[in-house]
Amino acid sequence: MRAVLAGDVERYAELVRKYRDRYARFAARMLGSSDAAEDAIQDAFVRAYDQLAQCNEPDKFVGWFFLILRNRCFAERRKSKDRVSLDAAQAVEAVERTDRDMETAERRRTLQLALLELTSEQREVFVLKHIEGMSYGEIAERLGTSVPSLKMRMHRAYDRLREQLRDRT
């Protein structure tokens, strides 16, 4: 990051390669569509590049970039009225499909559909905690919020997921 800020703009491609896949997974889970996630991640990298001078702490590029992507995902969710189609959920699952058995695939599909019913804030904390494997402390630092606030969001997400899964089984 420091090299990019010093004028070696070609090195920005290294940052894109290093972080793209991880954040594409996050965006796909937040938006429920691999196509929407691809658009969001590309837009976020372009925005980050355009605003590099605003990154006050180059060593914290990852957190700064994450906030840009997060805001882009939230804006996209608002645009789509916080609803995602069944087709979108299936598209995300299709990208992740491997040779697992049908029962596991059905459980994953059911969970993905239930995740799409969460609010953006609930889905975000759930994805960061359970899919990205971050601790509450890491999530709180990244989002600029408190651990108790995150735990409350997670509690509400669990309640809503339980309700959604109960209705689907």
Phi and psi in radians as a Rosetta constraint file:
Dihedral C 1 N 2 CA 2 C 2 CIRCULARHARMONIC -1.067 0.35
Dihedral N 2 CA 2 C 2 N 3 CIRCULARHARMONIC -0.669 0.35
Dihedral C 2 N 3 CA 3 C 3 CIRCULARHARMONIC -1.112 0.35
Dihedral N 3 CA 3 C 3 N 4 CIRCULARHARMONIC -0.700 0.35
Dihedral C 3 N 4 CA 4 C 4 CIRCULARHARMONIC -1.117 0.35
Dihedral N 4 CA 4 C 4 N 5 CIRCULARHARMONIC -0.804 0.35
Dihedral C 4 N 5 CA 5 C 5 CIRCULARHARMONIC -1.110 0.35
Dihedral N 5 CA 5 C 5 N 6 CIRCULARHARMONIC -0.491 0.35
Dihedral C 5 N 6 CA 6 C 6 CIRCULARHARMONIC -1.417 0.35
Dihedral N 6 CA 6 C 6 N 7 CIRCULARHARMONIC -0.014 0.35
Dihedral C 6 N 7 CA 7 C 7 CIRCULARHARMONIC 2.012 0.35
Dihedral N 7 CA 7 C 7 N 8 CIRCULARHARMONIC -0.126 0.35
Dihedral C 7 N 8 CA 8 C 8 CIRCULARHARMONIC -1.517 0.35
Dihedral N 8 CA 8 C 8 N 9 CIRCULARHARMONIC 1.279 0.35
Dihedral C 8 N 9 CA 9 C 9 CIRCULARHARMONIC -1.141 0.35
Dihedral N 9 CA 9 C 9 N 10 CIRCULARHARMONIC -0.383 0.35
Dihedral C 9 N 10 CA 10 C 10 CIRCULARHARMONIC -1.077 0.35
Dihedral N 10 CA 10 C 10 N 11 CIRCULARHARMONIC -0.457 0.35
Dihedral C 10 N 11 CA 11 C 11 CIRCULARHARMONIC -1.276 0.35
Dihedral N 11 CA 11 C 11 N 12 CIRCULARHARMONIC -0.225 0.35
Dihedral C 11 N 12 CA 12 C 12 CIRCULARHARMONIC -1.060 0.35
Dihedral N 12 CA 12 C 12 N 13 CIRCULARHARMONIC -0.570 0.35
Dihedral C 12 N 13 CA 13 C 13 CIRCULARHARMONIC -1.027 0.35
Dihedral N 13 CA 13 C 13 N 14 CIRCULARHARMONIC -0.578 0.35
Dihedral C 13 N 14 CA 14 C 14 CIRCULARHARMONIC -1.122 0.35
Dihedral N 14 CA 14 C 14 N 15 CIRCULARHARMONIC -0.722 0.35
Dihedral C 14 N 15 CA 15 C 15 CIRCULARHARMONIC -1.116 0.35
Dihedral N 15 CA 15 C 15 N 16 CIRCULARHARMONIC -0.722 0.35
Dihedral C 15 N 16 CA 16 C 16 CIRCULARHARMONIC -1.076 0.35
Dihedral N 16 CA 16 C 16 N 17 CIRCULARHARMONIC -0.848 0.35
Dihedral C 16 N 17 CA 17 C 17 CIRCULARHARMONIC -1.071 0.35
Dihedral N 17 CA 17 C 17 N 18 CIRCULARHARMONIC -0.694 0.35
Dihedral C 17 N 18 CA 18 C 18 CIRCULARHARMONIC -1.190 0.35
Dihedral N 18 CA 18 C 18 N 19 CIRCULARHARMONIC -0.672 0.35
Dihedral C 18 N 19 CA 19 C 19 CIRCULARHARMONIC -1.913 0.35
Dihedral N 19 CA 19 C 19 N 20 CIRCULARHARMONIC -0.173 0.35
Dihedral C 19 N 20 CA 20 C 20 CIRCULARHARMONIC -1.003 0.35
Dihedral N 20 CA 20 C 20 N 21 CIRCULARHARMONIC -0.922 0.35
Dihedral C 20 N 21 CA 21 C 21 CIRCULARHARMONIC -1.088 0.35
Dihedral N 21 CA 21 C 21 N 22 CIRCULARHARMONIC -0.774 0.35
Dihedral C 21 N 22 CA 22 C 22 CIRCULARHARMONIC -1.048 0.35
Dihedral N 22 CA 22 C 22 N 23 CIRCULARHARMONIC -0.795 0.35
Dihedral C 22 N 23 CA 23 C 23 CIRCULARHARMONIC -1.393 0.35
Dihedral N 23 CA 23 C 23 N 24 CIRCULARHARMONIC -0.382 0.35
Dihedral C 23 N 24 CA 24 C 24 CIRCULARHARMONIC -1.161 0.35
Dihedral N 24 CA 24 C 24 N 25 CIRCULARHARMONIC -0.678 0.35
Dihedral C 24 N 25 CA 25 C 25 CIRCULARHARMONIC -1.071 0.35
Dihedral N 25 CA 25 C 25 N 26 CIRCULARHARMONIC -0.795 0.35
Dihedral C 25 N 26 CA 26 C 26 CIRCULARHARMONIC -1.031 0.35
Dihedral N 26 CA 26 C 26 N 27 CIRCULARHARMONIC -0.845 0.35
Dihedral C 26 N 27 CA 27 C 27 CIRCULARHARMONIC -1.101 0.35
Dihedral N 27 CA 27 C 27 N 28 CIRCULARHARMONIC -0.689 0.35
Dihedral C 27 N 28 CA 28 C 28 CIRCULARHARMONIC -1.102 0.35
Dihedral N 28 CA 28 C 28 N 29 CIRCULARHARMONIC -0.710 0.35
Dihedral C 28 N 29 CA 29 C 29 CIRCULARHARMONIC -1.208 0.35
Dihedral N 29 CA 29 C 29 N 30 CIRCULARHARMONIC -0.631 0.35
Dihedral C 29 N 30 CA 30 C 30 CIRCULARHARMONIC -1.262 0.35
Dihedral N 30 CA 30 C 30 N 31 CIRCULARHARMONIC -0.648 0.35
Dihedral C 30 N 31 CA 31 C 31 CIRCULARHARMONIC -1.733 0.35
Dihedral N 31 CA 31 C 31 N 32 CIRCULARHARMONIC -0.309 0.35
Dihedral C 31 N 32 CA 32 C 32 CIRCULARHARMONIC 1.348 0.35
Dihedral N 32 CA 32 C 32 N 33 CIRCULARHARMONIC 0.237 0.35
Dihedral C 32 N 33 CA 33 C 33 CIRCULARHARMONIC -2.642 0.35
Dihedral N 33 CA 33 C 33 N 34 CIRCULARHARMONIC 2.286 0.35
Dihedral C 33 N 34 CA 34 C 34 CIRCULARHARMONIC -1.203 0.35
Dihedral N 34 CA 34 C 34 N 35 CIRCULARHARMONIC -0.570 0.35
Dihedral C 34 N 35 CA 35 C 35 CIRCULARHARMONIC -1.162 0.35
Dihedral N 35 CA 35 C 35 N 36 CIRCULARHARMONIC -0.805 0.35
Dihedral C 35 N 36 CA 36 C 36 CIRCULARHARMONIC -1.112 0.35
Dihedral N 36 CA 36 C 36 N 37 CIRCULARHARMONIC -0.659 0.35
Dihedral C 36 N 37 CA 37 C 37 CIRCULARHARMONIC -1.121 0.35
Dihedral N 37 CA 37 C 37 N 38 CIRCULARHARMONIC -0.729 0.35
Dihedral C 37 N 38 CA 38 C 38 CIRCULARHARMONIC -1.075 0.35
Dihedral N 38 CA 38 C 38 N 39 CIRCULARHARMONIC -0.767 0.35
Dihedral C 38 N 39 CA 39 C 39 CIRCULARHARMONIC -1.076 0.35
Dihedral N 39 CA 39 C 39 N 40 CIRCULARHARMONIC -0.772 0.35
Dihedral C 39 N 40 CA 40 C 40 CIRCULARHARMONIC -1.135 0.35
Dihedral N 40 CA 40 C 40 N 41 CIRCULARHARMONIC -0.755 0.35
Dihedral C 40 N 41 CA 41 C 41 CIRCULARHARMONIC -1.188 0.35
Dihedral N 41 CA 41 C 41 N 42 CIRCULARHARMONIC -0.709 0.35
Dihedral C 41 N 42 CA 42 C 42 CIRCULARHARMONIC -1.123 0.35
Dihedral N 42 CA 42 C 42 N 43 CIRCULARHARMONIC -0.787 0.35
Dihedral C 42 N 43 CA 43 C 43 CIRCULARHARMONIC -1.079 0.35
Dihedral N 43 CA 43 C 43 N 44 CIRCULARHARMONIC -0.730 0.35
Dihedral C 43 N 44 CA 44 C 44 CIRCULARHARMONIC -1.114 0.35
Dihedral N 44 CA 44 C 44 N 45 CIRCULARHARMONIC -0.722 0.35
Dihedral C 44 N 45 CA 45 C 45 CIRCULARHARMONIC -1.157 0.35
Dihedral N 45 CA 45 C 45 N 46 CIRCULARHARMONIC -0.662 0.35
Dihedral C 45 N 46 CA 46 C 46 CIRCULARHARMONIC -1.149 0.35
Dihedral N 46 CA 46 C 46 N 47 CIRCULARHARMONIC -0.801 0.35
Dihedral C 46 N 47 CA 47 C 47 CIRCULARHARMONIC -1.068 0.35
Dihedral N 47 CA 47 C 47 N 48 CIRCULARHARMONIC -0.740 0.35
Dihedral C 47 N 48 CA 48 C 48 CIRCULARHARMONIC -1.082 0.35
Dihedral N 48 CA 48 C 48 N 49 CIRCULARHARMONIC -0.751 0.35
Dihedral C 48 N 49 CA 49 C 49 CIRCULARHARMONIC -1.091 0.35
Dihedral N 49 CA 49 C 49 N 50 CIRCULARHARMONIC -0.778 0.35
Dihedral C 49 N 50 CA 50 C 50 CIRCULARHARMONIC -1.115 0.35
Dihedral N 50 CA 50 C 50 N 51 CIRCULARHARMONIC -0.448 0.35
Dihedral C 50 N 51 CA 51 C 51 CIRCULARHARMONIC -1.943 0.35
Dihedral N 51 CA 51 C 51 N 52 CIRCULARHARMONIC 0.361 0.35
Dihedral C 51 N 52 CA 52 C 52 CIRCULARHARMONIC -0.926 0.35
Dihedral N 52 CA 52 C 52 N 53 CIRCULARHARMONIC -0.633 0.35
Dihedral C 52 N 53 CA 53 C 53 CIRCULARHARMONIC -1.108 0.35
Dihedral N 53 CA 53 C 53 N 54 CIRCULARHARMONIC -0.365 0.35
Dihedral C 53 N 54 CA 54 C 54 CIRCULARHARMONIC -1.492 0.35
Dihedral N 54 CA 54 C 54 N 55 CIRCULARHARMONIC -0.109 0.35
Dihedral C 54 N 55 CA 55 C 55 CIRCULARHARMONIC -1.399 0.35
Dihedral N 55 CA 55 C 55 N 56 CIRCULARHARMONIC 1.653 0.35
Dihedral C 55 N 56 CA 56 C 56 CIRCULARHARMONIC -1.190 0.35
Dihedral N 56 CA 56 C 56 N 57 CIRCULARHARMONIC -0.475 0.35
Dihedral C 56 N 57 CA 57 C 57 CIRCULARHARMONIC -2.172 0.35
Dihedral N 57 CA 57 C 57 N 58 CIRCULARHARMONIC 1.576 0.35
Dihedral C 57 N 58 CA 58 C 58 CIRCULARHARMONIC -0.952 0.35
Dihedral N 58 CA 58 C 58 N 59 CIRCULARHARMONIC -0.525 0.35
Dihedral C 58 N 59 CA 59 C 59 CIRCULARHARMONIC -1.212 0.35
Dihedral N 59 CA 59 C 59 N 60 CIRCULARHARMONIC -0.242 0.35
Dihedral C 59 N 60 CA 60 C 60 CIRCULARHARMONIC -1.945 0.35
Dihedral N 60 CA 60 C 60 N 61 CIRCULARHARMONIC 0.556 0.35
Dihedral C 60 N 61 CA 61 C 61 CIRCULARHARMONIC -0.953 0.35
Dihedral N 61 CA 61 C 61 N 62 CIRCULARHARMONIC -0.740 0.35
Dihedral C 61 N 62 CA 62 C 62 CIRCULARHARMONIC -1.007 0.35
Dihedral N 62 CA 62 C 62 N 63 CIRCULARHARMONIC -0.840 0.35
Dihedral C 62 N 63 CA 63 C 63 CIRCULARHARMONIC -1.147 0.35
Dihedral N 63 CA 63 C 63 N 64 CIRCULARHARMONIC -0.697 0.35
Dihedral C 63 N 64 CA 64 C 64 CIRCULARHARMONIC -1.124 0.35
Dihedral N 64 CA 64 C 64 N 65 CIRCULARHARMONIC -0.786 0.35
Dihedral C 64 N 65 CA 65 C 65 CIRCULARHARMONIC -1.113 0.35
Dihedral N 65 CA 65 C 65 N 66 CIRCULARHARMONIC -0.726 0.35
Dihedral C 65 N 66 CA 66 C 66 CIRCULARHARMONIC -0.993 0.35
Dihedral N 66 CA 66 C 66 N 67 CIRCULARHARMONIC -0.725 0.35
Dihedral C 66 N 67 CA 67 C 67 CIRCULARHARMONIC -1.130 0.35
Dihedral N 67 CA 67 C 67 N 68 CIRCULARHARMONIC -0.646 0.35
Dihedral C 67 N 68 CA 68 C 68 CIRCULARHARMONIC -1.102 0.35
Dihedral N 68 CA 68 C 68 N 69 CIRCULARHARMONIC -0.826 0.35
Dihedral C 68 N 69 CA 69 C 69 CIRCULARHARMONIC -1.117 0.35
Dihedral N 69 CA 69 C 69 N 70 CIRCULARHARMONIC -0.762 0.35
Dihedral C 69 N 70 CA 70 C 70 CIRCULARHARMONIC -1.010 0.35
Dihedral N 70 CA 70 C 70 N 71 CIRCULARHARMONIC -0.828 0.35
Dihedral C 70 N 71 CA 71 C 71 CIRCULARHARMONIC -1.090 0.35
Dihedral N 71 CA 71 C 71 N 72 CIRCULARHARMONIC -0.659 0.35
Dihedral C 71 N 72 CA 72 C 72 CIRCULARHARMONIC -1.134 0.35
Dihedral N 72 CA 72 C 72 N 73 CIRCULARHARMONIC -0.735 0.35
Dihedral C 72 N 73 CA 73 C 73 CIRCULARHARMONIC -1.120 0.35
Dihedral N 73 CA 73 C 73 N 74 CIRCULARHARMONIC -0.763 0.35
Dihedral C 73 N 74 CA 74 C 74 CIRCULARHARMONIC -1.095 0.35
Dihedral N 74 CA 74 C 74 N 75 CIRCULARHARMONIC -0.703 0.35
Dihedral C 74 N 75 CA 75 C 75 CIRCULARHARMONIC -1.115 0.35
Dihedral N 75 CA 75 C 75 N 76 CIRCULARHARMONIC -0.726 0.35
Dihedral C 75 N 76 CA 76 C 76 CIRCULARHARMONIC -1.137 0.35
Dihedral N 76 CA 76 C 76 N 77 CIRCULARHARMONIC -0.703 0.35
Dihedral C 76 N 77 CA 77 C 77 CIRCULARHARMONIC -1.108 0.35
Dihedral N 77 CA 77 C 77 N 78 CIRCULARHARMONIC -0.731 0.35
Dihedral C 77 N 78 CA 78 C 78 CIRCULARHARMONIC -1.095 0.35
Dihedral N 78 CA 78 C 78 N 79 CIRCULARHARMONIC -0.699 0.35
Dihedral C 78 N 79 CA 79 C 79 CIRCULARHARMONIC -1.073 0.35
Dihedral N 79 CA 79 C 79 N 80 CIRCULARHARMONIC -0.671 0.35
Dihedral C 79 N 80 CA 80 C 80 CIRCULARHARMONIC -1.590 0.35
Dihedral N 80 CA 80 C 80 N 81 CIRCULARHARMONIC 0.281 0.35
Dihedral C 80 N 81 CA 81 C 81 CIRCULARHARMONIC 1.047 0.35
Dihedral N 81 CA 81 C 81 N 82 CIRCULARHARMONIC 0.585 0.35
Dihedral C 81 N 82 CA 82 C 82 CIRCULARHARMONIC 1.044 0.35
Dihedral N 82 CA 82 C 82 N 83 CIRCULARHARMONIC 0.367 0.35
Dihedral C 82 N 83 CA 83 C 83 CIRCULARHARMONIC -2.180 0.35
Dihedral N 83 CA 83 C 83 N 84 CIRCULARHARMONIC 2.445 0.35
Dihedral C 83 N 84 CA 84 C 84 CIRCULARHARMONIC -2.237 0.35
Dihedral N 84 CA 84 C 84 N 85 CIRCULARHARMONIC 2.462 0.35
Dihedral C 84 N 85 CA 85 C 85 CIRCULARHARMONIC -1.305 0.35
Dihedral N 85 CA 85 C 85 N 86 CIRCULARHARMONIC 2.823 0.35
Dihedral C 85 N 86 CA 86 C 86 CIRCULARHARMONIC -1.049 0.35
Dihedral N 86 CA 86 C 86 N 87 CIRCULARHARMONIC -0.668 0.35
Dihedral C 86 N 87 CA 87 C 87 CIRCULARHARMONIC -1.038 0.35
Dihedral N 87 CA 87 C 87 N 88 CIRCULARHARMONIC -0.674 0.35
Dihedral C 87 N 88 CA 88 C 88 CIRCULARHARMONIC -1.135 0.35
Dihedral N 88 CA 88 C 88 N 89 CIRCULARHARMONIC -0.735 0.35
Dihedral C 88 N 89 CA 89 C 89 CIRCULARHARMONIC -1.091 0.35
Dihedral N 89 CA 89 C 89 N 90 CIRCULARHARMONIC -0.698 0.35
Dihedral C 89 N 90 CA 90 C 90 CIRCULARHARMONIC -1.195 0.35
Dihedral N 90 CA 90 C 90 N 91 CIRCULARHARMONIC -0.593 0.35
Dihedral C 90 N 91 CA 91 C 91 CIRCULARHARMONIC -1.131 0.35
Dihedral N 91 CA 91 C 91 N 92 CIRCULARHARMONIC -0.737 0.35
Dihedral C 91 N 92 CA 92 C 92 CIRCULARHARMONIC -1.096 0.35
Dihedral N 92 CA 92 C 92 N 93 CIRCULARHARMONIC -0.757 0.35
Dihedral C 92 N 93 CA 93 C 93 CIRCULARHARMONIC -1.132 0.35
Dihedral N 93 CA 93 C 93 N 94 CIRCULARHARMONIC -0.701 0.35
Dihedral C 93 N 94 CA 94 C 94 CIRCULARHARMONIC -1.064 0.35
Dihedral N 94 CA 94 C 94 N 95 CIRCULARHARMONIC -0.630 0.35
Dihedral C 94 N 95 CA 95 C 95 CIRCULARHARMONIC -1.123 0.35
Dihedral N 95 CA 95 C 95 N 96 CIRCULARHARMONIC -0.608 0.35
Dihedral C 95 N 96 CA 96 C 96 CIRCULARHARMONIC -1.637 0.35
Dihedral N 96 CA 96 C 96 N 97 CIRCULARHARMONIC -0.005 0.35
Dihedral C 96 N 97 CA 97 C 97 CIRCULARHARMONIC -1.153 0.35
Dihedral N 97 CA 97 C 97 N 98 CIRCULARHARMONIC 2.403 0.35
Dihedral C 97 N 98 CA 98 C 98 CIRCULARHARMONIC -2.269 0.35
Dihedral N 98 CA 98 C 98 N 99 CIRCULARHARMONIC -2.811 0.35
Dihedral C 98 N 99 CA 99 C 99 CIRCULARHARMONIC -1.525 0.35
Dihedral N 99 CA 99 C 99 N 100 CIRCULARHARMONIC 0.660 0.35
Dihedral C 99 N 100 CA 100 C 100 CIRCULARHARMONIC -1.379 0.35
Dihedral N 100 CA 100 C 100 N 101 CIRCULARHARMONIC 2.869 0.35
Dihedral C 100 N 101 CA 101 C 101 CIRCULARHARMONIC -1.285 0.35
Dihedral N 101 CA 101 C 101 N 102 CIRCULARHARMONIC 2.861 0.35
Dihedral C 101 N 102 CA 102 C 102 CIRCULARHARMONIC -1.129 0.35
Dihedral N 102 CA 102 C 102 N 103 CIRCULARHARMONIC -0.631 0.35
Dihedral C 102 N 103 CA 103 C 103 CIRCULARHARMONIC -1.107 0.35
Dihedral N 103 CA 103 C 103 N 104 CIRCULARHARMONIC -0.764 0.35
Dihedral C 103 N 104 CA 104 C 104 CIRCULARHARMONIC -1.130 0.35
Dihedral N 104 CA 104 C 104 N 105 CIRCULARHARMONIC -0.713 0.35
Dihedral C 104 N 105 CA 105 C 105 CIRCULARHARMONIC -1.078 0.35
Dihedral N 105 CA 105 C 105 N 106 CIRCULARHARMONIC -0.731 0.35
Dihedral C 105 N 106 CA 106 C 106 CIRCULARHARMONIC -1.161 0.35
Dihedral N 106 CA 106 C 106 N 107 CIRCULARHARMONIC -0.706 0.35
Dihedral C 106 N 107 CA 107 C 107 CIRCULARHARMONIC -1.102 0.35
Dihedral N 107 CA 107 C 107 N 108 CIRCULARHARMONIC -0.738 0.35
Dihedral C 107 N 108 CA 108 C 108 CIRCULARHARMONIC -1.118 0.35
Dihedral N 108 CA 108 C 108 N 109 CIRCULARHARMONIC -0.717 0.35
Dihedral C 108 N 109 CA 109 C 109 CIRCULARHARMONIC -1.104 0.35
Dihedral N 109 CA 109 C 109 N 110 CIRCULARHARMONIC -0.774 0.35
Dihedral C 109 N 110 CA 110 C 110 CIRCULARHARMONIC -1.095 0.35
Dihedral N 110 CA 110 C 110 N 111 CIRCULARHARMONIC -0.767 0.35
Dihedral C 110 N 111 CA 111 C 111 CIRCULARHARMONIC -1.128 0.35
Dihedral N 111 CA 111 C 111 N 112 CIRCULARHARMONIC -0.741 0.35
Dihedral C 111 N 112 CA 112 C 112 CIRCULARHARMONIC -1.059 0.35
Dihedral N 112 CA 112 C 112 N 113 CIRCULARHARMONIC -0.756 0.35
Dihedral C 112 N 113 CA 113 C 113 CIRCULARHARMONIC -1.099 0.35
Dihedral N 113 CA 113 C 113 N 114 CIRCULARHARMONIC -0.701 0.35
Dihedral C 113 N 114 CA 114 C 114 CIRCULARHARMONIC -1.148 0.35
Dihedral N 114 CA 114 C 114 N 115 CIRCULARHARMONIC -0.687 0.35
Dihedral C 114 N 115 CA 115 C 115 CIRCULARHARMONIC -1.061 0.35
Dihedral N 115 CA 115 C 115 N 116 CIRCULARHARMONIC -0.605 0.35
Dihedral C 115 N 116 CA 116 C 116 CIRCULARHARMONIC -1.175 0.35
Dihedral N 116 CA 116 C 116 N 117 CIRCULARHARMONIC -0.310 0.35
Dihedral C 116 N 117 CA 117 C 117 CIRCULARHARMONIC -1.511 0.35
Dihedral N 117 CA 117 C 117 N 118 CIRCULARHARMONIC -0.177 0.35
Dihedral C 117 N 118 CA 118 C 118 CIRCULARHARMONIC -1.276 0.35
Dihedral N 118 CA 118 C 118 N 119 CIRCULARHARMONIC 2.756 0.35
Dihedral C 118 N 119 CA 119 C 119 CIRCULARHARMONIC -1.187 0.35
Dihedral N 119 CA 119 C 119 N 120 CIRCULARHARMONIC 2.857 0.35
Dihedral C 119 N 120 CA 120 C 120 CIRCULARHARMONIC -1.005 0.35
Dihedral N 120 CA 120 C 120 N 121 CIRCULARHARMONIC -0.739 0.35
Dihedral C 120 N 121 CA 121 C 121 CIRCULARHARMONIC -1.178 0.35
Dihedral N 121 CA 121 C 121 N 122 CIRCULARHARMONIC -0.709 0.35
Dihedral C 121 N 122 CA 122 C 122 CIRCULARHARMONIC -1.168 0.35
Dihedral N 122 CA 122 C 122 N 123 CIRCULARHARMONIC -0.775 0.35
Dihedral C 122 N 123 CA 123 C 123 CIRCULARHARMONIC -1.112 0.35
Dihedral N 123 CA 123 C 123 N 124 CIRCULARHARMONIC -0.697 0.35
Dihedral C 123 N 124 CA 124 C 124 CIRCULARHARMONIC -1.031 0.35
Dihedral N 124 CA 124 C 124 N 125 CIRCULARHARMONIC -0.884 0.35
Dihedral C 124 N 125 CA 125 C 125 CIRCULARHARMONIC -1.174 0.35
Dihedral N 125 CA 125 C 125 N 126 CIRCULARHARMONIC -0.643 0.35
Dihedral C 125 N 126 CA 126 C 126 CIRCULARHARMONIC -1.107 0.35
Dihedral N 126 CA 126 C 126 N 127 CIRCULARHARMONIC -0.819 0.35
Dihedral C 126 N 127 CA 127 C 127 CIRCULARHARMONIC -1.104 0.35
Dihedral N 127 CA 127 C 127 N 128 CIRCULARHARMONIC -0.796 0.35
Dihedral C 127 N 128 CA 128 C 128 CIRCULARHARMONIC -1.135 0.35
Dihedral N 128 CA 128 C 128 N 129 CIRCULARHARMONIC -0.673 0.35
Dihedral C 128 N 129 CA 129 C 129 CIRCULARHARMONIC -1.325 0.35
Dihedral N 129 CA 129 C 129 N 130 CIRCULARHARMONIC -0.916 0.35
Dihedral C 129 N 130 CA 130 C 130 CIRCULARHARMONIC -1.684 0.35
Dihedral N 130 CA 130 C 130 N 131 CIRCULARHARMONIC -0.369 0.35
Dihedral C 130 N 131 CA 131 C 131 CIRCULARHARMONIC -1.813 0.35
Dihedral N 131 CA 131 C 131 N 132 CIRCULARHARMONIC -0.767 0.35
Dihedral C 131 N 132 CA 132 C 132 CIRCULARHARMONIC -1.478 0.35
Dihedral N 132 CA 132 C 132 N 133 CIRCULARHARMONIC -0.256 0.35
Dihedral C 132 N 133 CA 133 C 133 CIRCULARHARMONIC 1.305 0.35
Dihedral N 133 CA 133 C 133 N 134 CIRCULARHARMONIC 0.434 0.35
Dihedral C 133 N 134 CA 134 C 134 CIRCULARHARMONIC -1.462 0.35
Dihedral N 134 CA 134 C 134 N 135 CIRCULARHARMONIC 2.660 0.35
Dihedral C 134 N 135 CA 135 C 135 CIRCULARHARMONIC -1.426 0.35
Dihedral N 135 CA 135 C 135 N 136 CIRCULARHARMONIC 2.857 0.35
Dihedral C 135 N 136 CA 136 C 136 CIRCULARHARMONIC -1.037 0.35
Dihedral N 136 CA 136 C 136 N 137 CIRCULARHARMONIC -0.662 0.35
Dihedral C 136 N 137 CA 137 C 137 CIRCULARHARMONIC -1.084 0.35
Dihedral N 137 CA 137 C 137 N 138 CIRCULARHARMONIC -0.772 0.35
Dihedral C 137 N 138 CA 138 C 138 CIRCULARHARMONIC -1.124 0.35
Dihedral N 138 CA 138 C 138 N 139 CIRCULARHARMONIC -0.728 0.35
Dihedral C 138 N 139 CA 139 C 139 CIRCULARHARMONIC -1.141 0.35
Dihedral N 139 CA 139 C 139 N 140 CIRCULARHARMONIC -0.772 0.35
Dihedral C 139 N 140 CA 140 C 140 CIRCULARHARMONIC -1.035 0.35
Dihedral N 140 CA 140 C 140 N 141 CIRCULARHARMONIC -0.755 0.35
Dihedral C 140 N 141 CA 141 C 141 CIRCULARHARMONIC -1.130 0.35
Dihedral N 141 CA 141 C 141 N 142 CIRCULARHARMONIC -0.778 0.35
Dihedral C 141 N 142 CA 142 C 142 CIRCULARHARMONIC -1.119 0.35
Dihedral N 142 CA 142 C 142 N 143 CIRCULARHARMONIC -0.699 0.35
Dihedral C 142 N 143 CA 143 C 143 CIRCULARHARMONIC -1.618 0.35
Dihedral N 143 CA 143 C 143 N 144 CIRCULARHARMONIC -0.150 0.35
Dihedral C 143 N 144 CA 144 C 144 CIRCULARHARMONIC 1.205 0.35
Dihedral N 144 CA 144 C 144 N 145 CIRCULARHARMONIC 0.716 0.35
Dihedral C 144 N 145 CA 145 C 145 CIRCULARHARMONIC -2.360 0.35
Dihedral N 145 CA 145 C 145 N 146 CIRCULARHARMONIC -3.131 0.35
Dihedral C 145 N 146 CA 146 C 146 CIRCULARHARMONIC -1.656 0.35
Dihedral N 146 CA 146 C 146 N 147 CIRCULARHARMONIC 2.722 0.35
Dihedral C 146 N 147 CA 147 C 147 CIRCULARHARMONIC -1.085 0.35
Dihedral N 147 CA 147 C 147 N 148 CIRCULARHARMONIC -0.783 0.35
Dihedral C 147 N 148 CA 148 C 148 CIRCULARHARMONIC -1.017 0.35
Dihedral N 148 CA 148 C 148 N 149 CIRCULARHARMONIC -0.654 0.35
Dihedral C 148 N 149 CA 149 C 149 CIRCULARHARMONIC -1.111 0.35
Dihedral N 149 CA 149 C 149 N 150 CIRCULARHARMONIC -0.739 0.35
Dihedral C 149 N 150 CA 150 C 150 CIRCULARHARMONIC -1.134 0.35
Dihedral N 150 CA 150 C 150 N 151 CIRCULARHARMONIC -0.714 0.35
Dihedral C 150 N 151 CA 151 C 151 CIRCULARHARMONIC -1.127 0.35
Dihedral N 151 CA 151 C 151 N 152 CIRCULARHARMONIC -0.596 0.35
Dihedral C 151 N 152 CA 152 C 152 CIRCULARHARMONIC -1.179 0.35
Dihedral N 152 CA 152 C 152 N 153 CIRCULARHARMONIC -0.759 0.35
Dihedral C 152 N 153 CA 153 C 153 CIRCULARHARMONIC -1.035 0.35
Dihedral N 153 CA 153 C 153 N 154 CIRCULARHARMONIC -0.747 0.35
Dihedral C 153 N 154 CA 154 C 154 CIRCULARHARMONIC -1.144 0.35
Dihedral N 154 CA 154 C 154 N 155 CIRCULARHARMONIC -0.722 0.35
Dihedral C 154 N 155 CA 155 C 155 CIRCULARHARMONIC -1.032 0.35
Dihedral N 155 CA 155 C 155 N 156 CIRCULARHARMONIC -0.789 0.35
Dihedral C 155 N 156 CA 156 C 156 CIRCULARHARMONIC -1.139 0.35
Dihedral N 156 CA 156 C 156 N 157 CIRCULARHARMONIC -0.655 0.35
Dihedral C 156 N 157 CA 157 C 157 CIRCULARHARMONIC -1.118 0.35
Dihedral N 157 CA 157 C 157 N 158 CIRCULARHARMONIC -0.780 0.35
Dihedral C 157 N 158 CA 158 C 158 CIRCULARHARMONIC -1.047 0.35
Dihedral N 158 CA 158 C 158 N 159 CIRCULARHARMONIC -0.772 0.35
Dihedral C 158 N 159 CA 159 C 159 CIRCULARHARMONIC -1.052 0.35
Dihedral N 159 CA 159 C 159 N 160 CIRCULARHARMONIC -0.787 0.35
Dihedral C 159 N 160 CA 160 C 160 CIRCULARHARMONIC -1.194 0.35
Dihedral N 160 CA 160 C 160 N 161 CIRCULARHARMONIC -0.687 0.35
Dihedral C 160 N 161 CA 161 C 161 CIRCULARHARMONIC -1.105 0.35
Dihedral N 161 CA 161 C 161 N 162 CIRCULARHARMONIC -0.759 0.35
Dihedral C 161 N 162 CA 162 C 162 CIRCULARHARMONIC -1.003 0.35
Dihedral N 162 CA 162 C 162 N 163 CIRCULARHARMONIC -0.783 0.35
Dihedral C 162 N 163 CA 163 C 163 CIRCULARHARMONIC -1.106 0.35
Dihedral N 163 CA 163 C 163 N 164 CIRCULARHARMONIC -0.793 0.35
Dihedral C 163 N 164 CA 164 C 164 CIRCULARHARMONIC -1.119 0.35
Dihedral N 164 CA 164 C 164 N 165 CIRCULARHARMONIC -0.765 0.35
Dihedral C 164 N 165 CA 165 C 165 CIRCULARHARMONIC -1.202 0.35
Dihedral N 165 CA 165 C 165 N 166 CIRCULARHARMONIC -0.627 0.35
Dihedral C 165 N 166 CA 166 C 166 CIRCULARHARMONIC -1.120 0.35
Dihedral N 166 CA 166 C 166 N 167 CIRCULARHARMONIC -0.715 0.35
Dihedral C 166 N 167 CA 167 C 167 CIRCULARHARMONIC -1.195 0.35
Dihedral N 167 CA 167 C 167 N 168 CIRCULARHARMONIC -0.446 0.35
Dihedral C 167 N 168 CA 168 C 168 CIRCULARHARMONIC -1.608 0.35
Dihedral N 168 CA 168 C 168 N 169 CIRCULARHARMONIC -0.204 0.35
